[in-house]
Amino acid sequence: MRPEYDFTSMAGGVRGKYYKAYRAGHTVKIHKADGTTTVQYFTLEEGAVMLEPDVREYFS
């Protein structure tokens, strides 16, 4: 973070609070109208960086 960013006024903020859980992976369940459920499990490869969708357009 840049030195000019000041997060000291944020009440209860914890840097990296969900980092380990997110890196471990997460499951997405999609419940469809016909009663079926699709389950997808996502993990990030070691060293991978998550990009925002608008940035991802420029990097395949």
C-alpha positions in Angstrom: 0.0 0.0 0.0 1.1 3.5 -0.6 2.2 5.6 2.4 -0.6 8.2 1.7 -3.3 5.5 2.3 -4.5 5.8 5.8 -6.7 2.9 7.1 -6.3 3.6 10.8 -9.8 5.1 11.1 -11.4 1.9 9.9 -13.0 0.3 12.9 -12.2 -3.4 13.3 -10.6 -3.8 9.9 -8.2 -6.7 9.6 -5.8 -7.0 6.7 -5.9 -10.5 5.1 -8.8 -11.7 7.3 -10.1 -14.0 4.6 -6.9 -14.6 2.7 -6.2 -18.2 3.8 -9.8 -19.4 3.4 -10.1 -17.9 -0.1 -6.8 -19.4 -1.2 -7.9 -22.8 0.1 -10.8 -22.7 -2.4 -14.5 -22.2 -2.5 -17.6 -24.0 -3.7 -20.3 -22.4 -5.8 -23.7 -24.1 -6.0 -26.2 -23.1 -8.7 -29.8 -24.2 -8.0 -31.7 -24.3 -11.3 -35.4 -23.9 -11.9 -35.8 -27.5 -12.9 -34.7 -28.6 -9.5 -31.1 -29.7 -10.4 -28.0 -28.2 -8.7 -24.7 -27.6 -10.4 -21.6 -27.6 -8.1 -18.3 -26.0 -9.1 -15.2 -26.0 -6.9 -12.6 -23.2 -7.4 -9.0 -22.9 -6.2 -6.2 -20.6 -7.2 -3.0 -22.1 -8.4 0.1 -21.3 -6.3 1.3 -17.8 -7.2 -1.9 -16.9 -9.1 -3.3 -13.4 -8.8 -7.0 -12.7 -9.0 -7.8 -9.8 -11.5 -10.9 -7.7 -11.6 -13.1 -8.4 -14.7 -12.3 -5.1 -16.4 -8.6 -5.7 -16.1 -8.9 -9.3 -17.2 -10.1 -8.2 -20.6 -6.5 -7.2 -21.4 -4.8 -10.3 -20.1 -5.8 -13.7 -21.5 
